[in-house]
Amino acid sequence: MNVRVIPSYDFDGYPDGINKRSFQAGVEASVPDHFAELLIAKKAAVRAKKQKSPDSE
């Protein structure tokens, strides 16, 4: 399952363990659960807040 995170700073990473990917500070990205937990633990990213859907109003 993928999780949306917002990186705290620019860096390159390997979310799937194979392919290199660049992350930019403040730009939301979708990554696998295990990679998200690692980024959050290292304070490299925060979990993105869920947005309200327009239909819920």
N, CA and C atoms as an extended XYZ file, in Angstrom:
171
Properties=species:S:1:pos:R:3:atomname:S:1:resname:S:1:resid:I:1 pbc="F F F"
N         0.839       -1.186        0.000 N   MET     1
C         0.000        0.000        0.000 CA  MET     1
C         0.880        1.242        0.000 C   MET     1
N         0.467        2.252       -0.729 N   ASN     2
C         1.231        3.488       -0.794 CA  ASN     2
C         0.674        4.529        0.168 C   ASN     2
N         1.572        5.375        0.638 N   VAL     3
C         1.247        6.446        1.570 CA  VAL     3
C         1.746        7.744        0.969 C   VAL     3
N         0.997        8.820        1.180 N   ARG     4
C         1.444       10.122        0.683 CA  ARG     4
C         2.211       10.843        1.786 C   ARG     4
N         3.390       11.345        1.435 N   VAL     5
C         4.234       12.076        2.377 CA  VAL     5
C         4.679       13.389        1.739 C   VAL     5
N         5.115       14.317        2.599 N   ILE     6
C         5.664       15.585        2.140 CA  ILE     6
C         7.081       15.680        2.686 C   ILE     6
N         8.093       15.619        1.806 N   PRO     7
C         9.484       15.685        2.251 CA  PRO     7
C         9.824       17.024        2.926 C   PRO     7
N        10.732       16.983        3.905 N   SER     8
C        11.167       18.169        4.629 CA  SER     8
C        12.290       18.894        3.900 C   SER     8
N        13.017       18.175        3.059 N   TYR     9
C        14.119       18.752        2.290 CA  TYR     9
C        14.326       17.927        1.029 C   TYR     9
N        15.130       18.437        0.099 N   ASP    10
C        15.390       17.733       -1.157 CA  ASP    10
C        16.362       16.575       -0.930 C   ASP    10
N        16.066       15.428       -1.512 N   PHE    11
C        16.968       14.276       -1.433 CA  PHE    11
C        16.599       13.255       -2.496 C   PHE    11
N        17.489       12.314       -2.743 N   ASP    12
C        17.232       11.193       -3.637 CA  ASP    12
C        17.053        9.948       -2.777 C   ASP    12
N        16.172        9.060       -3.216 N   GLY    13
C        15.939        7.836       -2.462 CA  GLY    13
C        15.546        6.692       -3.368 C   GLY    13
N        15.454        5.521       -2.781 N   TYR    14
C        15.100        4.301       -3.506 CA  TYR    14
C        13.883        3.676       -2.825 C   TYR    14
N        12.674        4.224       -3.054 N   PRO    15
C        11.500        3.722       -2.338 CA  PRO    15
C        11.187        2.256       -2.603 C   PRO    15
N        11.526        1.747       -3.784 N   ASP    16
C        11.253        0.336       -4.077 CA  ASP    16
C        12.509       -0.517       -3.947 C   ASP    16
N        13.615        0.102       -3.519 N   GLY    17
C        14.861       -0.619       -3.342 CA  GLY    17
C        15.646       -0.808       -4.633 C   GLY    17
N        15.114       -0.368       -5.760 N   ILE    18
C        15.770       -0.577       -7.050 CA  ILE    18
C        15.977        0.729       -7.812 C   ILE    18
N        14.900        1.470       -7.989 N   ASN    19
C        14.940        2.672       -8.825 CA  ASN    19
C        15.136        3.936       -8.002 C   ASN    19
N        16.078        4.778       -8.448 N   LYS    20
C        16.362        6.034       -7.775 CA  LYS    20
C        15.262        7.039       -8.105 C   LYS    20
N        14.869        7.804       -7.101 N   ARG    21
C        13.819        8.810       -7.279 CA  ARG    21
C        14.200       10.066       -6.510 C   ARG    21
N        13.959       11.229       -7.105 N   SER    22
C        14.242       12.500       -6.444 CA  SER    22
C        13.001       12.999       -5.722 C   SER    22
N        13.201       13.509       -4.523 N   PHE    23
C        12.120       14.080       -3.733 CA  PHE    23
C        12.433       15.545       -3.486 C   PHE    23
N        11.426       16.401       -3.591 N   GLN    24
C        11.608       17.833       -3.382 CA  GLN    24
C        10.853       18.265       -2.134 C   GLN    24
N        11.476       19.154       -1.362 N   ALA    25
C        10.861       19.659       -0.142 CA  ALA    25
C         9.511       20.292       -0.447 C   ALA    25
N         8.499       19.913        0.319 N   GLY    26
C         7.182       20.505        0.190 CA  GLY    26
C         6.313       19.958       -0.930 C   GLY    26
N         6.860       19.028       -1.734 N   VAL    27
C         6.087       18.461       -2.852 CA  VAL    27
C         5.624       17.061       -2.457 C   VAL    27
N         4.305       16.883       -2.389 N   GLU    28
C         3.734       15.613       -1.957 CA  GLU    28
C         4.151       14.471       -2.876 C   GLU    28
N         4.474       13.323       -2.270 N   ALA    29
C         4.898       12.146       -3.033 CA  ALA    29
C         4.232       10.903       -2.464 C   ALA    29
N         3.991        9.938       -3.315 N   SER    30
C         3.403        8.672       -2.902 CA  SER    30
C         4.516        7.619       -2.850 C   SER    30
N         4.672        6.975       -1.682 N   VAL    31
C         5.727        5.980       -1.490 CA  VAL    31
C         5.154        4.771       -0.760 C   VAL    31
N         5.819        3.606       -0.835 N   PRO    32
C         5.363        2.422       -0.093 CA  PRO    32
C         5.392        2.668        1.425 C   PRO    32
N         4.534        1.956        2.150 N   ASP    33
C         4.436        2.086        3.615 CA  ASP    33
C         5.779        2.023        4.318 C   ASP    33
N         6.576        0.995        4.008 N   HIS    34
C         7.845        0.802        4.723 CA  HIS    34
C         8.802        1.973        4.499 C   HIS    34
N         8.791        2.558        3.295 N   PHE    35
C         9.663        3.701        2.998 CA  PHE    35
C         9.145        4.953        3.704 C   PHE    35
N         7.834        5.107        3.770 N   ALA    36
C         7.237        6.253        4.460 CA  ALA    36
C         7.610        6.234        5.940 C   ALA    36
N         7.508        5.057        6.564 N   GLU    37
C         7.855        4.948        7.986 CA  GLU    37
C         9.319        5.321        8.228 C   GLU    37
N        10.194        4.897        7.328 N   LEU    38
C        11.614        5.231        7.439 CA  LEU    38
C        11.830        6.736        7.330 C   LEU    38
N        11.200        7.374        6.339 N   LEU    39
C        11.345        8.821        6.148 CA  LEU    39
C        10.813        9.598        7.342 C   LEU    39
N         9.677        9.170        7.869 N   ILE    40
C         9.077        9.851        9.017 CA  ILE    40
C         9.960        9.688       10.247 C   ILE    40
N        10.509        8.502       10.462 N   ALA    41
C        11.390        8.244       11.614 CA  ALA    41
C        12.658        9.088       11.552 C   ALA    41
N        13.164        9.317       10.341 N   LYS    42
C        14.384       10.110       10.171 CA  LYS    42
C        14.087       11.602       10.044 C   LYS    42
N        12.805       11.967       10.201 N   LYS    43
C        12.348       13.352       10.092 CA  LYS    43
C        12.645       13.949        8.718 C   LYS    43
N        12.693       13.092        7.710 N   ALA    44
C        12.923       13.547        6.331 CA  ALA    44
C        11.608       13.888        5.646 C   ALA    44
N        10.476       13.483        6.261 N   ALA    45
C         9.171       13.752        5.674 CA  ALA    45
C         8.095       13.644        6.749 C   ALA    45
N         6.937       14.205        6.433 N   VAL    46
C         5.761       14.067        7.297 CA  VAL    46
C         4.642       13.467        6.457 C   VAL    46
N         3.747       12.773        7.110 N   ARG    47
C         2.609       12.173        6.406 CA  ARG    47
C         1.690       13.297        5.925 C   ARG    47
N         1.249       13.205        4.685 N   ALA    48
C         0.344       14.209        4.120 CA  ALA    48
C        -1.035       14.051        4.748 C   ALA    48
N        -1.661       15.163        5.030 N   LYS    49
C        -3.005       15.117        5.597 CA  LYS    49
C        -4.001       14.750        4.510 C   LYS    49
N        -5.011       13.996        4.892 N   LYS    50
C        -6.054       13.636        3.929 CA  LYS    50
C        -6.890       14.870        3.638 C   LYS    50
N        -7.163       15.077        2.363 N   GLN    51
C        -7.975       16.215        1.967 CA  GLN    51
C        -9.438       15.807        1.973 C   GLN    51
N       -10.284       16.762        2.324 N   LYS    52
C       -11.721       16.490        2.280 CA  LYS    52
C       -12.150       16.415        0.827 C   LYS    52
N       -12.973       15.457        0.539 N   SER    53
C       -13.478       15.362       -0.827 CA  SER    53
C       -14.630       16.360       -0.981 C   SER    53
N       -14.786       16.931       -2.154 N   PRO    54
C       -15.860       17.908       -2.364 CA  PRO    54
C       -17.243       17.289       -2.151 C   PRO    54
N       -17.363       15.978       -2.283 N   ASP    55
C       -18.655       15.318       -2.122 CA  ASP    55
C       -19.101       15.227       -0.670 C   ASP    55
N       -18.177       15.382        0.274 N   SER    56
C       -18.513       15.195        1.684 CA  SER    56
C       -19.205       16.401        2.297 C   SER    56
N       -19.342       17.472        1.586 N   GLU    57
C       -19.961       18.681        2.130 CA  GLU    57
C       -21.461       18.641        2.021 C   GLU    57
